Amino acid sequence: MRLLTAANLRWVVRHRAWTPYYLKRYWRFAWFKLRHPQVITEGFVFLGKKLEIVARPGHGRLIIGKWVHLGDETRLRAHEGTLRIGDKVVFARDVTVNCYLDIEIGASTLIADWTYICDFDHKTEDLGLPIKDQGLVKSPVRIGPDCWLATKVTVTRGADIGRGVVIGANSVARGNIPEYSVAVGIPAVVVRDRVSRYEAEAERRAYLAELARGNEETAARLRAGRPPVDPPAVEEREAADDPAAGAGAVPAVEERDEADDAAGEARVVPDGAGEVRVPDSAAGNGLSTTGDKGDVSRGFSSYSPVGHYVPEVVEEETQRG
């Protein structure tokens, strides 16, 4: 194990870890390594006061990951087998772990005050023999990473606690508890699924994130149950079979100012129609034709939802003057 690494030095500088609080922890760790050379530490460990460490060479192995915090009066007893504690596990005070076979605690797990963890039971079958002389029944214990064991939780032999599990206070955890669940009671039973609750609050998290970024308009949309951005209004029209219509969608024609037209309204024909039709009171039919394509004319009569005039094709026979 190397303590004076570049990563450790950067951590010291970032956290200004040269105050008396940290200097005392460095001294405790150095003294711990001198007193318990058989304990394997994979990095620096924060040690509380009045710890009890049991790991007899040749019998039990105790492996502690880096950046683990052991609170005051914590008791780690690896009588036999292997007791492994993952990185960044936090033990509060008065936590007891008794290992006779195999106990593994995943990384970043929180273990609250007065929690008890063991992987064995006493045999009780023989009524003619004292219980203390009948031996032990052992089963491995697995506690996944990112768990939280609340105050006064008891974990019995054979427990298999999945990733991200929360065990309520004063509960007894036994058997299999699926990952990302909340279990309470004696014995502990699953009462809530963390995954479904996380998914149900997705909109709320997005709303709070937008508020944090100062985007009040987007937050108001999310609060109203609307999408953050309205989808673009795209309108496409298929080309008619008329050769004068041309291929592809017919472009929308913007409204022209009526004041610029002496007749009151100018009707503009899209490209490909070949003429412009202007109201003419002198003509008997109110229409006059210009251009070199007099057999097909186009007019404008409908109004689209997006505020543009949409052309309609009107075929009629006209006579050239």
N, C-alpha and C positions, 0 to 999 in steps of 0.2 A: 504494500500500500504506500502510495506517495502522497504526502500532504502538501508539499511545497510545489504545486503545479501551477501553470499559468492560469488555469480556470479558477483555482482556489484563490490565487492572489487577486484576480479580477473581482471575485466575490467580496473579498475583504475590502477592497477599495470602494466598490459600489455601495456596500452597506456600512462603510466607515466602522468596520469591526475591529477597532483598536481601543475601544472604551473599556473601563474597568469591568463592565458586565461580560464582555467577550473575553477579556484576559483571564477572568476567573474560569470560564468554560474551557479555555485552552489548557489551563493547569489541571482541571479535573480530568480531561481526556488523557493527558499525558500520564497522570497518576493511575487512571483506569488501565491503560495499556501495560503499565509496570506490574500492577496487581493481578491482572487476568490475561496473561500472554496467550492462553489457549483460546480466547474468544477472537473470532475472525471479524474484523471491521473493514468494510469496503470503502470507507471514507470517514470524514469527520462526523462525530456523534455528539449531540448536545446532551449532557448528563445532569440530572437533578441530584438532590441530596438523599442520603440514606438508601442507596440502591442495594438490592440483593441479587447477586449473580451466581448461578450454580451451573457449571459446565465442567464435569470431571473428565480429564483427558482419558481417552480410551472408552468412555461410556456415552457421554452426550456431547453434541456439537451445537454451538451457538454462533450464528452468522447474522451480523447486523449490517444493513446497507448504509449508504452515505446519507448524511443530513437527517438522520433519525433523531427524534427528540424523546428522551426518556424522562418522565416527570418524577417528582419526589416520591420516594418510598415505593418505586416500581420493583416488582420481583419477577425476574426471568430465570426459570429453573429448567434447564435441559438435563434432567436426571439420566435419561437414555434417549437414543434416537437423535433427531435433528430438529432444532428450532430455528427457522429462518424468518428474518424480518426484512421486508423490502425497503427500498429507498423512500425517504421522506415520510415514513410512518410517524405518527404523533401519538405518544402515550401520555395521558393525563396522570394524575397522582393516584397511588394505591391500586395500580393495575397488577394482576397476578396472572402469569402464564406458566402452567405446569405441563411439561412435555416428557412422555415416556416412549413415544414412537415417532411421530412426524407431525409438526405443525408449521404451516406456512401462512404468513400474513403479507398480502399484496401491497404494492407501493401506494403511497399517498393515502393510506387508510387512517381514519381518526378513531381512537379508542378512548372513551370518556372515563371519568373517575369510577373507581370501585368495580371495574369490569373483571370477570374471571373467565379464563380460557383453559381448557384441558382436553386431552385426547385419550383418557382412560376412565374406567369405572372399577369399583371393587366387586369381586364375585360374592354372591350371597346365597348360593344354592345349598351348601352344606350347613344344616342347622347344628350339627355337633362340633363344628369347628368355628373358632372366632373369625369374624369377617376380616380382620386385619391379617390373618394367616392364610386366607383362601386365594390370594393372588389378584391379578388385575386382568381386565378385559380392555384391549387397546384398539383404537381405530383412528386413522389419520384425520386431521382437521385442515380444511382449506378455507381461507378468507380471501376473497378476491381483491383486486386493487380498487381504490377510490370508494371504499365502504365507510360507513359511519356506524359505530356501535355506541349507543347512548349510555347514559349513566346506569350502573348496576346491571348490565347485561351479562348473562351467563351463556357461554358457548360450550356445548358438551361434545363428547367424542363422536366422530363420524359426521360432523357438520360440514356441509359443502355450501358455502355462501358465495354467490356469484358477484360479478363486477357491479359496482355502483349500488349495492344493497344498503338500505337503512334499517337498522334494528332499533325498535323503540325502547325507551327506558324500562327497566325491571323485567325485560323479556328473557325467555330461555330459548336460544336458537339451537335447533337440532335438525338433522336430516338435510335435504336439499332445499335451498331457497334460490329461486331463479334470479338472474341478473336484473338490475335496475328496478327492483321492487322494494316496497316498504312492508315490513313484517313486524307485528307486535303480538304480545300475549304470552301465555304459558300453556303449551309450547307456542312459539311464535308462528303466526299464520299470515299469509300475504293479504294485505288490505288495500293496497294501491299499486298501480303500475306507473312508474316514473316516465316511461316512454310516451304513453298516451297523453299524460298530462302535459308533457313538453310539447308535443305536437299540437295539442289544443290551444296552447298559449302562443303559437307562432305569430299570429296577427298582433297580439299585445306587445310582444318583443319588438316587432318591426315598428309599431307605433312609437314605443319609447325610444327606439334607436333614432327615428326621424326627429323626435323632439330634442334629443341630445345633440343632433347635428343642426338644430335650429330651423329645420324645414317644416314649418307649421302647416303649409298647404298640403303636403303629402301626408302629414300626420292626421289632418282633418279627413282626408279621403279614407285612410285606414280606419279611423274611428267610425265612419259612416258605413263601413263594409264595402267600400268601392276599391277598385284596383289603384295602385299608386299613380299610374298614368293611363289616361283614356286611350284605347286602341285607335289608330288612325282610320278615318273614314275613307275607304277606297271603293270607288264605284267604277265598274268597267262595263261597257256596252259592247256587245258583239256586232261586228259589221254586218249590214244587210247584204243580201245577194245582189242588190242593185249595183251595177258597175259604177254608177255615179257616186256611190257612198264611199268607195275606196276600201282598202283592207285595214283591219285593225279596229280599235275602239274609236268612236267619234269623240273628238275633244269637246269639252264644254266651252261655250262662248259666253264671255262676260257681258253683263248688261251695259249698254251704252247710254250716255247722257241724252235724255230726251230733248233737252233744251238746244242741243246742237243740230237737231233735225227740224227743218221747216215744216215737214209733214207730220211731225209729232212722234214718229217712231221709225227707226231705221232697222232693217232686218238684214243681218250679215250672214251670208252662206258660208259654211266651212269649206276648206280647200277641197276641190274635187267636184263641187256642184256646178260651178261655171257661171253663176249669175247672182245678182243682188236684186231683190224685189222691194220696191218702195211704194207705199200707198199713193195712188194718183186719182184724185177726184175727177179729173177730166176723162179718164178711161171709164168705160161703162162698167167694167167688172172690178174696178178699184185696184187693178194690178197692172203693172207695166214690166216688161222684160228687157233686160240688157244682156250683153254677152253673146257668145257664139253657140250656146247650147240652149235652145229654146224649147226643147221637148220635155225637159224635166226642171221643175222649180222646187225650192225649199222654203218653208216658212217656219215660224217659231210660235208655239202656242202653249207648251207646258212649262212648268216651273219645277226645277229639281229641289230636293231637300237641302242641298248644300248652298242654295242661293244663286245658281247659274241657270240661264236658259238652256234647255236641251232641244236640239233641232229635231223636227219630225219631217219625214220625207213625204212630200205630196207630189204625185205624178198627175200631170194633166197636159192635154194637148193645147198648144198655143200656136198662133199663126204669126208668122213673121210679117212686119209692116212693109 
